Amino acid sequence: MVRPVRLEYPGALYHVITRGNNRQSVFKDDRDRKTYLEKLFLYCEQKGVHLLSYCLLTNHVHLLLETPEGNLSKMMQAFQTSYTVYFNKRHGRSGHVFEQRYKAFLVDKENYLLQVSRYIHLNPVAAKMAVRPQDYRWSSYKDYVKDVRGAGLSKELILGCFSERRRARVAQYREFVEGAIKKEERWTELPVIKQGFVGDEDFVEQAKKEARRFTGKETPLSFKDIISTVCKVTGVEEEDLRRPVRSERVQRGREIVVYLSRRWSDMNLRELVRFLGVKELSTVSHGLRRAEERLREDLGFRQQVQNALKKLSHSPMQA
């Protein structure tokens, strides 16, 4: 079966479903669930992605994400890689934690925002894991009905569809979600078409136009420009970037080259391997993983990446 095309553009809304590899559990205990949420909040903040709803089940997760910068793929790849590294290290295993391709349904925000959020929050009820959605610990529903400021959660878009009064809109959203169970509405189904859209044919055509307009704004960075900029930002000579050395400064420079090249250019992987003077393709993958970990943990490294993107005329928010 042909994979549906994944469209990205500023303001796009997605219902993301990510499953465990071979239907295996992606969480072994509550510590894993807490770490997953911590990383999810962190990467959403770093990438400027708005997390509207979530629900963590046993072997899969539902997310509702709004992308003001049109960067869902970059956020999800960095986030899932980070969680995979944590999960494998903690449980003494290797290999994939998630299926290689997560599902991302582009949602008609004007007409189906509330229905998708309700679908996500009622998933534990549908799976018979809870009688009431508020009884399920690992979803964002509790943050909505208790009207608390959940870390990393953006509730205004959904609650803004109801009353302007704070308490009233919470009550109205609760009635919208829980009332569907009492009224036996068809809340367990969403109108998915063309394998990747929640909406109608007109929405699909409009989304394609938005994606084409967005794609035309930015061309891939040239590898030559990346190398030149990294040398300026890090103070490392190009010939040093071309060979593995023990110097921490050079190693950081090489990791920035890998990160920018794999995220922002159309540089061929084998060409990048040759430039770095390494033998294995996996070496580049490891370098990318280390760079993403540094972006999360090392403020100085993140600043260097942001400075490089500024010089290359890319927004630092996209680092």
C-alpha positions in Angstrom: 0.0 0.0 0.0 1.3 3.5 -0.9 2.1 5.6 2.1 -0.1 8.8 2.3 1.8 12.0 1.7 2.6 13.9 4.9 1.9 17.6 4.3 3.4 20.3 6.5 2.7 24.0 6.7 2.5 26.7 9.4 -0.6 26.3 11.6 -1.3 22.7 10.6 -3.1 20.5 13.1 -2.4 16.8 13.4 -3.8 13.8 15.2 -0.6 11.7 15.7 -0.7 8.0 16.6 2.6 6.4 17.4 2.8 2.7 18.1 5.3 0.3 19.7 7.4 -1.6 17.3 5.8 -5.0 16.6 2.9 -3.9 18.8 5.1 -4.1 21.9 4.6 -1.8 24.9 6.4 1.6 24.8 6.1 1.9 28.6 7.1 -0.7 31.2 6.1 1.4 34.2 5.0 4.9 35.4 8.6 6.1 35.3 8.6 5.5 31.6 5.3 7.3 31.2 6.5 10.3 33.2 9.8 10.5 31.2 7.8 10.3 27.9 5.7 13.2 28.9 8.7 15.2 30.2 10.4 14.7 26.8 7.2 15.5 24.9 6.8 18.8 26.7 10.4 19.6 26.3 10.6 19.0 22.5 7.3 20.7 21.9 8.7 23.8 23.7 12.0 23.6 21.8 10.4 23.3 18.4 7.5 25.7 19.0 4.9 23.0 18.7 1.6 23.3 20.7 0.5 20.1 22.5 -3.3 20.3 22.7 -4.3 16.8 23.9 -2.6 13.5 24.7 -3.4 10.0 25.8 -0.8 7.4 26.7 -2.1 3.8 26.4 -0.1 0.5 26.6 1.4 0.1 23.2 0.5 3.3 21.5 0.0 7.0 22.1 -2.5 9.6 20.8 -1.4 13.3 20.4 -3.1 16.4 19.1 -0.4 18.8 17.9 -0.6 22.3 16.3 2.5 23.3 14.4 2.8 27.1 14.0 6.1 26.6 12.1 5.1 23.7 10.0 7.8 21.4 11.5 6.0 18.3 12.7 8.5 15.8 11.3 11.5 17.6 12.8 9.9 17.7 16.3 8.7 14.1 16.2 12.0 12.7 15.0 14.0 14.4 17.6 11.5 13.6 20.4 11.1 9.9 19.5 14.9 9.4 19.1 15.5 10.9 22.6 12.9 8.7 24.2 14.2 5.6 22.4 17.7 6.3 23.7 16.3 6.6 27.2 14.1 3.5 27.0 16.8 1.3 25.6 19.4 2.5 28.1 17.2 2.1 31.1 15.9 -1.4 30.1 19.2 -2.8 28.7 17.9 -3.3 25.2 18.5 -2.1 21.6 16.6 -1.5 18.4 13.4 0.4 17.6 10.9 1.3 20.3 8.4 2.8 17.9 7.2 1.7 14.5 9.4 3.5 12.0 6.6 5.6 10.6 4.0 7.2 13.0 0.6 8.1 11.7 -0.2 11.8 11.4 -3.7 12.7 10.3 -4.0 16.3 9.1 -7.1 17.7 10.9 -9.5 20.3 9.6 -9.1 22.7 12.5 -12.2 24.7 11.8 -14.6 21.7 11.8 -13.0 18.8 13.7 -10.7 20.2 16.4 -13.2 19.4 19.2 -14.1 16.0 17.8 -10.5 14.8 17.6 -9.7 16.1 21.1 -12.8 14.2 22.4 -11.8 11.1 20.6 -8.4 11.2 22.2 -9.7 11.8 25.7 -12.3 9.0 25.4 -9.8 6.4 24.2 -9.4 4.8 27.6 -13.1 4.4 27.9 -13.3 2.8 24.4 -10.5 0.5 25.4 -12.3 -0.3 28.7 -9.3 0.9 30.7 -11.5 3.4 32.6 -15.2 4.0 33.1 -14.9 7.8 33.0 -12.2 9.7 31.1 -11.3 11.7 34.2 -10.4 8.5 36.0 -7.6 7.8 33.6 -4.3 9.1 34.9 -2.3 9.3 31.7 -4.2 11.7 29.5 -4.6 15.4 29.4 -8.3 15.3 30.2 -7.7 15.8 33.9 -5.9 19.1 33.1 -9.0 20.3 31.2 -11.7 19.4 33.7 -9.7 20.5 36.8 -8.8 23.7 34.9 -5.1 23.4 36.1 -2.1 24.8 34.2 -0.6 21.5 33.0 3.1 21.9 32.1 3.5 21.9 28.4 -0.2 21.8 27.5 -1.9 24.4 25.4 -5.6 24.4 26.2 -6.7 27.8 24.9 -7.5 26.7 21.3 -9.9 24.1 22.5 -11.5 25.9 25.4 -11.7 29.0 23.3 -14.5 27.3 21.3 -16.8 27.6 24.3 -17.8 30.4 26.7 -15.6 33.3 27.4 -16.1 32.7 31.1 -13.4 30.4 32.5 -15.6 28.1 34.6 -18.4 27.9 32.1 -16.1 26.9 29.2 -14.6 24.1 31.3 -18.1 22.8 32.2 -19.1 23.0 28.5 -16.1 21.1 27.3 -16.7 18.4 29.9 -20.3 18.1 28.8 -19.2 17.9 25.2 -16.8 15.0 26.0 -18.7 13.0 28.7 -22.1 13.8 27.3 -21.2 11.9 24.2 -21.1 8.7 26.2 -24.5 9.3 27.7 -26.0 10.2 24.4 -24.3 7.3 22.6 -22.9 9.6 20.0 -20.5 8.2 17.4 -17.5 9.4 19.3 -15.4 6.3 18.5 -15.1 7.2 14.8 -13.4 10.1 12.9 -14.1 11.0 9.3 -10.7 10.0 7.9 -10.3 10.2 4.1 -7.4 9.5 1.7 -5.6 7.7 4.6 -4.3 10.9 6.1 -6.9 13.6 6.6 -9.7 14.3 9.1 -12.0 16.5 7.0 -13.6 16.6 3.6 -12.4 16.9 0.0 -12.3 20.7 0.1 -10.1 20.6 3.2 -7.7 18.2 1.5 -7.3 20.5 -1.5 -6.8 23.6 0.7 -4.2 21.7 2.8 -2.3 20.8 -0.4 -2.3 24.4 -1.5 -1.0 25.5 1.9 1.8 22.9 1.8 2.9 23.9 -1.7 3.0 27.5 -0.7 5.1 26.8 2.4 7.4 24.4 0.6 8.2 27.0 -2.0 9.5 29.5 0.7 12.6 27.6 1.7 15.2 25.8 -0.4 17.6 23.3 1.2 20.8 24.7 2.6 23.9 24.1 0.5 26.5 21.8 2.2 29.2 24.3 1.3 27.4 27.1 3.2 26.9 24.8 6.2 30.6 24.0 6.4 31.6 27.6 6.0 29.1 28.7 8.7 30.0 26.0 11.2 33.7 27.0 10.8 32.8 30.6 11.7 30.6 29.7 14.6 32.9 27.1 16.2 36.3 28.5 15.2 37.2 25.0 13.8 39.1 24.7 10.4 37.4 22.8 7.6 40.2 20.3 7.4 39.7 19.4 11.1 36.0 18.8 10.5 37.0 16.3 7.9 38.7 13.9 10.3 37.8 12.2 13.6 39.8 13.7 16.4 39.6 13.7 20.2 39.3 17.5 20.5 35.9 18.3 22.1 35.7 21.5 20.1 36.1 19.7 16.8 33.7 17.0 17.9 31.1 19.5 18.6 31.7 21.1 15.2 31.3 17.8 13.5 28.1 17.1 15.3 26.7 20.5 14.2 27.6 19.7 10.6 25.8 16.4 10.9 22.7 18.0 12.5 22.4 20.8 10.0 23.1 18.6 7.0 20.6 15.9 8.0 17.9 18.4 9.0 18.4 21.3 6.6 20.1 20.1 3.5 19.6 17.5 0.8 23.1 16.2 1.3 23.5 12.6 0.4 24.2 10.3 3.4 27.2 8.6 1.7 28.6 12.0 0.7 28.4 13.1 4.3 30.2 9.9 5.4 33.0 10.6 3.0 33.3 14.2 4.2 33.6 13.2 7.8 36.2 10.6 7.0 34.3 7.7 8.6 33.5 4.2 7.3 30.1 3.4 8.5 26.7 5.0 7.8 25.7 4.3 11.4 28.4 6.7 12.5 26.4 9.6 11.1 23.2 8.3 12.8 25.1 8.2 16.1 26.4 11.7 15.5 22.9 13.0 14.9 21.7 11.4 18.1 24.5 13.0 20.1 23.7 16.4 18.6 20.0 16.1 19.5 21.0 15.1 23.0 23.3 18.1 23.3 20.6 20.4 22.0 18.4 19.3 24.9 21.1 19.3 27.6 23.9 21.8 26.5 22.9 25.4 26.3 26.2 26.4 24.7 25.8 23.9 21.9 22.2 25.0 21.3 23.4 28.6 21.0 26.0 27.6 18.4 23.4 25.8 16.4 21.0 28.8 16.6 23.9 31.2 15.6 24.6 29.0 12.6 21.0 29.0 11.5 20.8 32.8 11.9 23.8 33.2 9.6 22.2 30.8 7.1 19.0 32.8 7.2 16.9 30.2 9.1 14.9 30.9 12.2 16.7 29.8 15.4 13.3 28.6 16.7 13.6 25.8 14.2 16.9 24.4 15.7 
